[in-house]
Structure formats: C-alpha cells, structure tokens
C-alpha cells in the first residue's frame, strides 16, 4: 500500500516555526556486538593475578630460570593479545564515542560499550536503555501508575488501529508497553484523583494531537482517516539541521534536530530541555527520539505537561486547571481542545477561520472520545483565537 500523501501535507510545525515537510521513513538498527570492558579493567584483572613467580631454589639452572621467564613473558603477551582482540570487536558508544548509539538496539553502558545485560542497561546506561523499535519489551511502568486501568491493551490497539500496518514506516515502534512505561514518569498525566471521564479525555486529547503529527491517513483510508495515527516517527528529508545557536542548549557537532517522535520534537532548544527533564542527553543523541520508544513517548509527554512562556501546559488546559487571563479572553482563547492546538501550532493554524490541519486534529480527537465513550467538551476549534506569541516564544522558558 502507498499513501496518497505523507502526514502533514500542509505545514505542521508544532513550535510556530516555518512549516516543516512530511515526517519520514523508519530508520532501523544495525548488527550487535558483545560486551567488552574497558582496557584498563582487563589490565587490572591481569595485575591482580600477578606475574609468574621466580624460582626460590638457589641452585636452579640458568636454563630452567630462562625457560620460566620466557613462559611468563609468553603468557603475558597472550593475555594482552586476547584482551586487545576482545576490545577490538567491541562497539564503542555514548560519550566515549562522540555520542554514538549502539547497533541492533543494544544498551550503551556507562563505560561506552554495547550489550544487553544488566551491567549495560542498568545504572549509568547512556542510551537505548529500554531497547528500540520492535526489539525487547521495555520494563513495566513504575509502581503506582495505573494508566492501564483506563487504557487496557485491547483499547490501545483499537485507538491506534493501523499504526503497525505494513505500509507504516513506524510499524512495531510505538508499543503499548513503551506508552505505559513513559507515562509512569509523568504520574499526573491522566492521573489518579480525577474522574475516569477526565482521565480518558486527556488521553484522547494527547493521542488526537500526536496522531495528527504522525498520521498516515487519507480521506478514503480503510476504517477512515482517523484510524491511521502513529504511522510515522520522524521527518522526511528535513530541509535543515533545525539548529538555532544559543549558549544554553548548544547544537552538538554533526547532530540534527528535526521532527521526531509522537509530538515531532524539533530544534535544539527543545531537545535540550526535554532530555534534561527525562534524564537523557538528547543534544548529543537526538536519534534516540526515533530509536527508543520509551524516550520517544517521554519527549511527547514532557511537551504535553510543560508550560512555556505565556502558554499553559496542554495538561492544564484539558484538565480544567488553566484559567484564561483577561488577555486570553480578549484573544478568544477560551478553555477547550482548541487552545491545545493553539499551544502546539497556533502561529500557523489558528486565528484565520477554518483550517484543514485543525480539522484533522479535531477528527482524531473525536474518534478517540467516541472509542472511550465520552463527550468532546466545548471549544474544539481555534479558528477564532489569536495565536500565543509566535517564533521564539515557543521556546521553553528554562532559565
């Protein structure tokens, strides 16, 4: 199957920057390598074993002494040759290798070596600590997270019905386990203490907005255009590196910050604070947003939960915590799903009447609300709302 169009034919930048092209093809992982500890660790093991002892016999012949000395030398040489061979076939990664990630979705240990043991993926792990793509299932969410009680697996599959279709480049990437794991890091997202309807509405709104950003749907698509969210995971043929020089979040050499993940995270000034918030160096490892599904979902949830400049968080809007200021009221920004669209991409999509991109966001949201069996709420559109400040105002105020 081929798509009549790729997602976001029309401009879909979420940070009020110039329009971005459609999001892109799946990038896979390469071959694996075995664990190899740093050379200094091998040397330490050798030193602990000690060198062969000299003979204590004073009348031992010179030839015997020489033979033992030669044997000791040979043993040492063979040991270090073995060590060198082990190191040579190991795959460098992380800060020790300029921010490189491991092939085959392996974890990068704190020492900069690739593998899938607890030593690689546990404390100090630098990247791909939960695997990536359709590889190993990430660990479950932290205790206390019960998002699965309102979004069981079968419902998740119905919501994102065609995300694993053979025609979708992101097939196999956006897993249910990764979604729950990432949500566990943001316990207020659809969190306890709210009614089930409120919690379901937040999930519907989150998936509605992110499905628009990653859609593979078209007007006559099977099961309708709003059944094809999460079909893509990164931007196709990005026109630039999306680097805006600044001292706080400097661009790493050779790295590109184009749209990736459910929210299509873009620009160094968003990769930097997102990575800081979730404990991953995304300035040096931006590809993790498209190779590690847990990291990918976490960046989208970070954006959803975080207020910026004069904008409230999407979470505060959908939960009813946000109260518009007099300036908001004057600008027509009233509580409802439409303000979330304004937060994400108001500079391009809001304030000028009907817009097909806004209609697409609403279409996904309504479908998800229908699946949940809940109402839509009021003020779904942003056509009559003036945008929040555009351009650099979309940058997180992280000073």
C-alpha positions in Angstrom: 0.0 0.0 0.0 1.2 3.5 -0.7 -0.2 6.6 0.9 -1.8 9.4 -1.3 0.2 11.7 0.9 2.6 11.6 3.8 1.5 13.1 7.2 1.0 16.8 7.4 1.0 17.6 3.7 0.3 21.1 4.9 2.6 22.8 7.4 2.5 21.0 10.7 5.4 22.5 12.8 4.5 22.5 16.4 6.7 25.3 17.6 5.4 28.1 15.4 8.5 27.9 13.2 8.2 27.9 9.3 6.3 24.8 8.1 8.1 21.5 8.1 7.9 18.8 5.4 6.2 15.5 5.9 7.7 13.2 8.6 9.9 10.4 7.4 10.8 6.8 7.0 11.6 4.3 9.7 15.3 4.0 10.5 16.3 0.6 11.7 19.1 -0.7 13.9 22.3 -2.5 12.7 24.2 -5.6 13.9 25.2 -6.3 17.5 28.5 -6.8 19.4 29.4 -8.5 22.6 30.3 -6.8 25.9 33.9 -5.7 26.2 35.1 -4.0 29.4 37.5 -1.0 29.2 41.1 -2.0 28.6 42.1 -0.6 32.0 39.7 -3.1 33.6 41.4 -6.0 31.8 44.8 -4.7 32.9 43.5 -4.6 36.5 42.5 -8.2 36.3 45.9 -9.2 35.0 47.7 -7.3 37.8 45.5 -9.0 40.4 46.5 -12.4 39.0 50.2 -11.5 39.4 53.1 -12.4 37.2 54.6 -15.9 37.4 56.8 -16.4 40.5 60.6 -16.7 40.1 62.2 -19.9 41.4 63.2 -19.9 45.1 65.8 -22.6 44.6 69.3 -21.1 44.6 70.7 -24.0 42.7 68.2 -24.0 39.8 70.0 -24.0 36.5 70.1 -20.9 34.3 68.2 -22.7 31.6 65.3 -23.5 33.8 65.1 -19.9 35.0 65.3 -18.7 31.4 62.5 -21.1 30.4 60.2 -19.9 33.1 60.9 -16.3 32.3 60.1 -16.9 28.7 56.9 -18.7 29.7 55.9 -15.8 31.9 56.5 -13.4 29.1 54.6 -15.5 26.6 51.7 -15.8 29.0 51.6 -12.0 29.5 51.7 -11.4 25.7 48.9 -13.9 25.0 46.8 -12.4 27.7 47.0 -8.9 26.4 46.6 -10.1 22.8 43.3 -11.7 24.0 42.3 -8.5 25.7 43.1 -6.4 22.6 41.0 -8.8 20.5 38.1 -8.5 22.9 38.3 -4.7 22.9 38.8 -4.5 19.1 35.5 -6.3 18.4 33.5 -4.2 20.9 31.3 -1.4 19.7 32.1 2.0 21.2 29.1 4.2 22.0 28.0 7.1 24.2 30.2 9.9 25.3 33.3 7.8 24.7 32.4 7.6 21.0 31.1 11.1 20.3 27.5 10.3 21.3 27.2 7.3 19.0 24.3 4.8 19.8 24.7 1.1 19.7 23.8 -1.1 16.7 20.9 -3.6 16.9 19.1 -1.5 19.6 21.6 -2.6 22.3 22.2 -0.6 25.5 25.2 1.6 25.9 26.9 1.0 29.2 28.4 3.8 31.3 31.8 2.7 30.1 30.8 3.1 26.4 30.3 -0.5 25.4 27.3 -2.1 23.8 25.3 -5.1 25.1 22.0 -6.2 26.7 23.0 -7.3 30.2 22.1 -5.6 33.5 25.6 -4.1 33.5 24.8 -2.4 30.2 21.2 -1.4 30.6 21.2 -0.7 34.4 22.8 2.1 36.4 24.8 4.5 34.3 23.4 3.3 31.0 23.8 6.1 28.4 21.3 5.3 25.7 18.8 2.8 24.3 18.4 1.5 27.9 15.0 0.0 27.0 15.9 -1.2 23.6 14.3 0.3 20.5 11.9 -0.5 17.7 10.3 -3.9 17.8 13.1 -5.3 20.0 12.9 -6.3 23.6 9.8 -5.2 25.5 10.6 -2.3 27.8 10.2 -2.8 31.6 6.8 -2.0 33.0 5.8 1.3 34.4 6.8 2.3 37.9 4.6 1.1 40.7 1.6 3.4 41.3 1.0 4.1 37.6 -2.4 2.7 36.7 -2.9 4.2 33.3 -3.5 0.7 32.1 -6.8 0.6 34.1 -8.4 3.1 31.7 -6.3 2.2 28.6 -6.1 -1.6 28.6 -4.1 -3.2 25.8 -7.0 -4.1 23.6 -8.3 -0.5 23.8 -4.9 0.9 22.9 -4.9 -1.3 19.8 -8.3 0.0 18.8 -7.3 3.6 19.3 -4.1 3.3 17.2 -5.7 0.8 14.8 -3.3 0.9 11.9 -0.1 2.0 13.5 1.5 -1.4 12.7 0.2 -1.7 9.2 2.8 -2.9 6.8 2.7 0.4 4.9 3.5 2.4 8.0 7.2 3.2 8.4 6.9 3.2 12.2 5.3 -0.2 12.4 6.4 -2.1 15.5 7.8 1.0 17.2 5.1 2.6 19.3 4.3 -0.2 21.7 1.7 -0.3 24.4 4.5 -1.2 26.9 6.5 1.8 25.9 3.5 4.1 26.3 2.8 2.9 29.8 6.4 3.0 30.8 6.8 6.6 29.6 3.5 7.6 31.3 4.8 6.2 34.6 7.4 9.0 34.6 4.6 11.6 34.4 2.1 10.4 37.1 -0.1 13.5 36.7 -0.8 12.6 33.1 -4.3 11.1 33.2 -3.5 10.6 36.8 -5.4 9.3 39.8 -7.6 11.7 41.7 -9.7 12.7 38.6 -12.8 11.1 37.3 -12.4 8.4 34.7 -14.0 10.7 32.2 -11.4 13.4 32.8 -8.6 10.9 32.6 -9.9 9.4 29.3 -10.4 12.8 27.8 -6.8 13.7 28.5 -5.6 10.5 26.8 -7.9 11.2 23.8 -6.6 14.8 23.5 -3.0 13.7 23.7 -3.4 10.9 21.2 -5.5 13.2 19.0 -2.8 15.9 18.7 0.1 13.4 18.4 -1.8 11.3 15.8 -2.2 14.4 13.6 1.6 14.9 13.8 2.3 11.2 12.8 -0.7 10.4 10.6 -0.6 8.2 7.6 -4.4 8.6 6.9 -6.2 9.9 3.9 -9.8 10.6 3.0 -10.7 7.1 1.8 -8.3 5.2 4.0 -9.6 1.8 5.4 -11.5 2.5 8.7 -11.3 6.2 7.9 -8.5 8.8 8.0 -8.5 9.0 11.8 -7.5 5.3 12.3 -4.0 5.9 11.0 -2.3 7.8 13.7 1.3 6.9 14.8 2.2 5.7 11.3 5.4 7.7 11.1 8.0 8.7 13.6 10.4 11.2 12.0 10.5 13.9 9.4 11.4 13.0 5.8 14.2 14.9 4.1 14.4 17.7 6.6 15.5 20.9 5.0 17.9 21.9 7.7 19.6 20.8 10.9 17.0 22.7 13.0 19.8 24.3 15.0 19.4 27.8 16.5 22.7 28.8 18.0 22.4 29.6 21.7 24.6 29.1 24.7 22.2 27.2 27.0 21.3 24.4 24.5 24.2 24.4 22.0 24.0 22.1 19.0 26.3 19.1 19.0 28.6 18.7 16.0 27.0 16.7 13.3 23.7 16.3 15.1 20.3 17.3 13.6 17.2 18.3 15.5 14.4 17.7 13.0 11.0 16.4 14.0 10.9 13.1 15.7 8.5 11.1 17.9 4.8 11.5 18.6 5.0 15.3 19.1 7.6 15.7 16.3 10.1 17.3 18.7 12.1 19.9 16.8 15.1 22.3 17.4 18.0 22.1 19.8 16.2 24.4 22.3 13.5 21.7 22.7 15.8 18.6 22.5 18.0 20.1 25.3 15.4 20.7 28.0 13.4 17.6 27.1 16.4 15.5 27.5 17.3 17.2 30.8 13.8 16.6 32.1 13.8 12.8 31.3 17.5 12.2 32.1 18.8 11.6 28.6 21.4 13.6 26.7 19.3 14.4 23.6 21.6 17.2 22.4 24.2 14.6 21.7 21.8 11.8 21.0 18.8 13.2 19.2 18.2 10.0 17.2 17.1 8.3 20.4 13.7 10.0 20.0 13.2 7.8 16.9 15.0 4.7 18.1 14.0 4.3 21.7 10.2 4.1 22.0 10.1 4.9 25.7 12.3 8.0 25.2 10.1 8.9 22.2 6.9 8.8 24.3 8.6 10.6 27.2 9.5 13.6 25.0 5.9 13.9 23.8 4.6 13.7 27.4 7.2 16.2 28.5 6.0 18.7 26.0 2.4 18.0 27.0 3.0 18.5 30.7 5.3 21.6 30.5 4.1 25.2 30.4 6.3 27.6 28.3 6.5 31.4 28.3 2.9 32.8 28.2 1.4 29.4 27.3 -0.1 27.0 29.7 0.6 23.3 29.5 -1.7 21.2 27.4 -2.3 19.1 30.5 -3.5 22.1 32.4 -6.0 23.0 29.6 -7.5 19.6 29.2 -7.9 19.0 32.9 -9.6 22.4 33.5 -6.8 23.7 35.7 -6.0 26.6 33.4 -8.0 29.8 33.8 -7.7 32.3 30.9 -6.3 35.7 31.8 -8.1 38.9 30.6 -5.6 38.9 27.7 -6.5 35.4 26.8 -10.2 36.2 26.9 -9.7 39.2 24.7 -7.8 37.0 22.2 -10.7 34.4 22.2 -8.6 31.8 23.9 -11.1 30.0 26.0 -10.8 26.6 27.7 -11.1 23.6 25.4 -9.3 21.4 23.0 -8.8 24.3 20.6 -6.4 26.0 23.0 -4.2 22.9 22.9 -3.9 23.3 19.1 -3.0 26.9 19.7 -0.3 25.9 22.2 1.2 23.4 19.7 1.0 25.2 16.4 -1.2 28.3 16.8 1.1 30.6 14.8 0.4 28.6 11.7 -3.1 27.1 12.3 -5.1 29.4 14.5 -6.8 32.8 14.1 -7.8 32.7 10.5 -11.0 30.7 10.4 -11.3 27.2 9.0 -8.0 25.2 8.6 -7.7 21.6 7.4 -4.9 20.9 9.8 -7.1 21.9 12.8 -10.0 19.8 11.4 -7.6 16.8 11.2 -6.6 17.3 14.9 -10.3 17.5 15.8 -11.2 14.5 13.8 -8.7 12.3 15.6 -9.8 13.7 19.0 -13.5 13.0 18.3 -12.8 9.4 17.2 -10.8 8.7 20.3 -13.5 10.2 22.5 -16.0 8.0 20.7 -13.9 4.9 21.4 -13.8 5.9 25.1 -17.5 6.6 25.1 -17.1 10.2 26.4 -18.2 13.6 25.3 -15.9 16.1 23.4 -16.3 19.1 25.6 -16.6 22.7 24.2 -14.4 25.0 22.1 -12.7 22.4 19.9 -11.6 24.8 17.2 -9.0 27.7 17.3 -10.1 29.5 14.2 -11.3 32.4 16.2 -8.4 32.5 18.6 -5.4 34.8 18.2 -2.2 32.7 18.5 0.0 32.9 21.5 3.3 34.6 20.7 5.0 33.0 17.7 8.6 32.1 16.9 11.0 32.2 19.8 8.2 32.5 22.3 7.6 28.8 21.7 10.9 28.1 23.3 10.8 26.7 26.8 11.5 29.4 29.3 14.1 27.4 31.1 16.4 30.0 32.5 
